[in-house]
Amino acid sequence: MVKGFSTKQYSNTDVEEVKRLNANSGLSYNEALQLLAKQYNEQKKKR
């Protein structure tokens, strides 16, 4: 990291830490919806 440079902004949030935590948090809301829709459509085709 460059001396004097911080990824923290006005809100004192460490942006890089948030990105790291988000990457490890699992499915997003939209990804979960897509997965559920796919499963629903597959079940519907079997009927």
Residue pairs with C-beta under 8 A, 6 or more apart in sequence:
7 14
7 15
7 16
7 17
8 14
8 15
9 15
27 35
